[in-house]
């Protein structure tokens, strides 16, 4: 569990947060240099298939300097901040990776506008579901 993460509705005490930081001390130098602050799974939702191969591409533009080159690439190229977390960031990447792998099904259900009426998706045991998103909570079949 990440340093500040808590089960739904519970905030860890200061003592618990400090204990978790101490537990991560042996991993302090294990850092990911390019950390995504926007998930590749989420970025892919804004991408379009392009070209003969149907490669999923995004385009980046510096809005302060629109005369600069437009950069194109896949979701792995965007949404990063170099050295965003500077303490044991590999553990945060591992935690997010476990969450990110669960996003595909709920995102597809949201696109369909049908979060499986036979099996309502809810927030439970740390799993992200369509009903946890503010947009999805307005879907007619989404139960809370």
N, C-alpha and C positions, 0 to 999 in steps of 0.2 A: 504494500500500500504506500502511496506517495506520502511525503512528509505532512502535508496539510489535508490529505484526503480523509474523508469520514463516511461511514455508512449514512444513508439518507436521513437527514434531520438531526444528526449528532455532530457537534464540533468537538474535536479532541482538546483536552486540557493543554495548557502550556507545558506541563511536565511531560505529557505524552508526545507532543510535537518535538520537544528537545530530545527525548529518548529516541525517536525515529531518526532525527538528524545524526545522533551519535551512532545509531546502527548503520547509517550510510557512510560514516567516516572512512572505512576501509576502501570504499568505492569512489572517494572524493575526486580522484584524478581520472576516473573513467568517464570521459566526456565525449559527446557527439558534437563535432565541429559545426555541422549544418543541421540545425533543428527546425523541423516544420512547426510553425505556430498555427498553421491552418492545415488540417489533415489532407493528405493526397486523395482520400476517399471523398471528402467534401469538395475539393477543387475539381475533381472529375465530374461532379454534377454540373459544373459551369463550362465544361469543355464540349467541343463538337468533333465528331469524326471528320477527318480531313484527308484528302488525297486518295489515291488508288488503294492503299492499304487500309484506309479507314482509321489511321492513327488518331488517337485522342489528343488534341492540341489546345493550348491556351495562348493568348497573346498578352504581353505586358507592355504598358506604356507609361512613361514618366509624365504625369499630368502637369507638373511644374515646368517641364521642358519637352513639350510635345514634338519639337523638331528632332529630338534624338531618336535613335533607331528603335523600332518596335521589336521586341524580343519574343520569339515563339518557342514553345516547347511543351513537353508533357507535364502532368501535374507534379512530377518529382522535381522539376526545375523551379517551381514557384512556391510561395508561402513559407519561405525560410528566413530565419534571422541567424547569422553566424554567432556561435557561442552564446546563445540566448540564456541557457542555464549553465552556470559555471561550476556547479558542485554536483557530482554524481549524476550527470544528466543521462547517462546510459540507463540508469534505473527508471528515470521518468519516461524515456523512450520505450523501454520494455512495457511499462504500465500502459502507456498510450497505445502501443501495438496490440495489446490484449483487448483494449476497447475498440480500436479501429477495425479489427477483424470482424467484429459483431455489427458493424454499421451497414453492411451491404443489404441484408434482408429488410431492415426497417426503412432504409432509403428507397428501395424498390417498392415497398408497400405504399409509401407516401406518394411516389410517382403514380402508382396505379389508382390512388385515391381510395384504396380499400385495405386498411390494415387488418385483414383477415377476420371477418365478423365471427367465424367459428372459433377463433382463438384470439381474443382481444389481446393486443400487445400492451403491456403495462410496465411500469418501472418496478423492477424487482431484482433482487440479488445482484445489484450492480450492473445490470444489462440495460443498455440504452434501447429505447423503443420509440416508435412513432408518437406515442402519447406523451412522451416527455418533451417533445419539441413544441414551442408555442404555436407554430403554424399547424402542426398536425393535431394539436388539441382542439382545433376548430373543425376538424373533419367530422362529418356527421356520424360515422360509424366508430369513431375512436372513443373508447370508454376510459374513464379515469377512475 
